[in-house]
Amino acid sequence: MALTGEAKEELSHLEVTRPSARKAEAAAMLRFAGGLHLVAGRVVVEAELDSAAVARRLHGIIADMYGHRADLAVLAPSGIRRTTRYIVRVDREGGMLARQTGLLDARGRPVRGMPPFVVGGALVDAEAAWRGAFLARGTLTEPGRSSALELSCPGPEVALAMVGAARRLGVASKAREARGADRVVLRDGDAISALLSRMGAHETVKAWEERRTTREVKATAHRLANFDDANLRRSARAAVAAGQRVQRAMEILGDDVPEHLQAAGRLRLEHRQASLEELGRLADPPLTKDAVAGRIRRLLATADKRAEELGIPGTDHGVDEDQLPASPDAGR
């Protein structure tokens, strides 16, 4: 999750001046990381975050945009909680903040989705909403087969709202339920890069693309190496099998073998794993690959015809599978 930390660190220091965008970001952070509590008959807003920088950012927006005093607290790791958590809490004016950020409607009832000013805001507000959601409950995994940018959402309505916000930004995402939670997931590398850029994580995009390119180059190199290895093994098996057939052909024909076919057959027997091109270079005078192949083919055909006339096994009878080189799939 190193990339997640890098992205959140970068986004937590991003300067945003547009008031509506700052409010949309705070609303998303509170929606994804926040909770409402009733304490002595009044509403308390509390957000739990995994980064001190993110917590300070939310604390600052609440003070600057809404004028409310928020408290910051640190929860040290203990029990099942393995990491330090940071709590932003608005106590005395929590009810007012909850209505201002869309956690409660005008009648004081909890809102299940995203607030209208976020859903119907400008594109910069949609970007800010995604930035706030990612800062609160987003993860970014390394490029590869399972690479993803993912949001853990507080409900299906929120997940669908974030899919709609991403669509407005020209990025395709999917809402789904996994591991008992509603999530929004992006798996396409180009889509992940585009959304990170829209959120403002430009340095993270560079790191993501570098690692993505490196992985793709390595994967391509491995595929080519495996392909070449498989081809070499297949060629070796074919050459050894041809050598066994040629040996059987020489036994069938005895001395009754045309000199040029006998020379080609002898080359194959002396260099059983050589390619046809290599056999051609060893011939005297040198021959082309096609010429060598043609002579060996005629030698085998002549021997098979003679074997049929004599009623004995042909050249295939001499091929011993146990003596062939292992195939590339052997042992897998």
N, C-alpha and C positions, 0 to 999 in steps of 0.2 A: 504493500500500500504506500510505497515511497512517493509515487506520483500524486496520490491523493493529498498527502501532506504538502508537497511542493505547490500544487494547484491552490489549496486553501490559503497557504501562506502568501502567495502572490495576490490572490483576490482580496484578501483581508486588508491589503495595503493599497488597493486600487482607489484612486481619487475619483469620486463622483460628486458633481455639483448640482445636478438637476434635482430639485426637491421631490418631484413625483417618482423618480427612479430610486432615490434613497428610501422613500416610504414603501415602495413596492418591494425593495430588498428586505427591509425590516419586517414587513408583513409576511413575506415568505419564510424568513428565518423563524419567526414566532409560530407560524403555522406548522412548520416541519419539526422544530425543536422545542416548541413551547407547550405549556399546559395551563389549564385554568383550575384554580383551587378556591374553595370557599373557606375563609378564615374569619371567624367571629362575624359572620353575616356579610362580609365583603369579598369581592373578587380579587384574587391575587394572580398575577401573570408570572410564570416562571419558565425560563428556557434553559435547557441543559445542552452544552456544547463541548466539543472535544479539543478545542484550540483556544488558548488564551488570547491570541490576536483576534480571532473571530468574536469572542466574547466582548472584547474591548470595542470592536467595531459596532456591534449591536448596542452596546451601552451608550456609545457616542451618538448613534442615530436617534435613539430614544430621547436623549437629552436635547439634541439639536433640533429635531423635527417636531417633537411632541411636547417638549418642556417638562418631562417627568423625571423624577429622581429614581434611579435604579441602583440596586445593590449588586455587588460582585462577590461571589464566594467560590472557594476551591474545594473540590471533593477529592481527597487522596485515594489512591487505589486500595481496595480492601475487599475481601471475600471474592465474589464472582466478578467484581468490577476491577479489571486489570490495568486500566489507564486512568490518568487524572481527568476529571471532568470539571467544567466551569459553569457556574450557575449565574444567570442574569435574572434578577427578581425585582418586580415592581409591586410593592405592597399597597401603600395607601391609595394610589391612583390607578390601581390595576384595572378596575372596571372601565374607566374612561379610556385607557390605552387599548383594552380589548375591543371596545367599539370602534376606536379610531383605526385600528389595524385589521378590522374585519373578523376577529375571532368571535365577536358577538354581534348580533344584528341590533337594530334600533330598539327592539323590545327586550333586549337582554338575553336572547336565546342563542345558544352556540350555533355557529355557521359550520356546515360540513365541508364546503368546498373552498375555493379561493375567493377573496373579496372582489366585487365588481370592478373596482378601480384598477385592479391588477389584470383581470381577465379582459377588460375592454380598454385598457390603456394603450399608450403609444408603444412602438417597437422597443424603445429604450427601456420602457417599464417591463416588457416581457423579458428582455435581457436581464434586468435587475432581479426579476422574480426568480429566474433560473439561477442567477448568481447566489441569491439568498438561500434558495433551496439546497443548492450544492454545498454551500458553506455549512449548512445545518446538518444535512443527512445525505450527502453525496459521497460516492466512491469512484475512483478511477483506477482501473487495473492496467497492468503492463500490456503493450501491444503483443498480440499472438492469437492463438486459437480461441482463447476465452477472454479476449480484451473487451472491456465494456466501460461505459459511463453509466452509473446507476444511481437512482434516487429511491430511498425508502420512504414511502408516503404514509401519512396518517389515515388515509382512507381512499376508496376508489374514486370518489368525486374529485379529490385533490389530484390524483394520478391522471385522470382524464383532462383536468384543467391544464396540467403541465404538458401533456401531449399536445394540446391545442396551442399553448404558448410556443412550444418548439416548432410546430407547423407554421405558425406565423413568421418565425425566424428562418423558414426554409429548411428545416432539419426534421427528418423523419425519426420518430421514436415509437416505442410500444409500451402500453400499460398492461401489466400482467400480475397475477398473484403467484408468489413463490415463497416457499418456506414460511407460510402463514402470514405473509405481509403483502401489501400492495406496493408495487414497484413500477418505476418508469425506467426502461432500459434502452440504451443505444449500443449496438455492436459493430456497426459499420465504421471503419477507421476514418473515412472522410467526414462522416456525420459527426463523429466525436471531435475531430479537429475543428470543424466549423462551429460547433456549439461552444467549445472552449474559447474560441476567438470572439464569438459574440458576447460571452460573459466577461471577457477582458483578460483572460489568462494567456497572453501571447508568448511569454517565456516557456510556459508549460507546453504549449503547442509545439514549440521548437524541439523541446526535449522528447515529446511524444513522437514527433515525426522522425527524429534521428533514430530513436530506438526501434520504431516501426520499420524504417528502411534497413537498418542493420539486421533485424530479424528476417526480413524478406530476402535479403541477399544471402544470409546463411542458409535459409531454407532452400533457396534455389540451388546453391552450391551443393547441398546435401543430396537434393533430388538428382542433379546431374551426375554426381559421383556414383550414386546408387545405380543410375541408368547405365553409365559407362561400365561399371563393374558387372552388371547383369549381362550386358552385351559381350564383354570379354569372356565371361564364363560360358555363355551360349556358343560363342565361336570356338572356344577350346573343346567343348563337348562335341560339336559338329566335326571338328578336325580329327579328334581321336576316333570317333565313330567311323569317319571316312577311311582312316588308316586301317581299322579292323576289316572293313569291307574290301579294301584294296588287297590286304594280305590274303583274304579268302579267294579273291579273284585270281591272284597269282598262283594259288594252289590249284584252282580249277583248270586254268589254262596251261600251266606248266611252261614249257618252252615255246608253246604256240601263241606267243604274244607279239604283236607288231612292236618294232624297236622303239618308236616314239611314245607308244602307250606304256611300254615297260619302263621307259625312263621317267615318265611322269609318276607312275606307280611307285618306283623306287624312291623318288623324292618324298612322296607322301609317307612312305614307311620309315625313312630316315629322319624325318622332321614331323612327327605326328601331331604336335600342337601348333605348328606354324600356320599362318594364314595363307590363302591362295596367292595373295600378292607377294608374300615372302618366298613362297615356293617358286614363283615366276622369276624372282631375282636370283635364286640359287641355280636355276636351270642354265645349261650351256648348249646353245646360246640362250640368253634371257628370254623369257616369255611373258606375255601379258597375263593378268589374272584370269581373264575369260578363256585364254588358250589352255592354261593349266586345267581349269575347271572342265572344259570341253573334253580334253584327253582323258581325264580321270572318269568322267561320265561315260565315255565310249568304252573304256576299259571295263567298268562295272557292267554295262549293258551287254558287252560281248561275253563276259563270264557268266552272267545270268542266263543268257541264251544257251550257252554250252551246257550249263548245269541242267537246264530244262530238257535238253536233248538226251543227257545222260541219266536223267531221273534222280539227280542228287540235289541236296539243299543248295540254294543260291548264296549270294554274297551277304544277305541279311543274316544268314545263319552264323556268321562269324562275329557278330557284334555282341560284346559282353557288357551289359549295363553296369556291372560292379566295377569295371575298370575305368569308367568315364569319370571326369572331374565332377565334384559335387555341384549341384545346381544352386543358383543364388537363393532359392527358397528352402534349401535343405537345413534342417534343424530349427526352423522357425515355428 
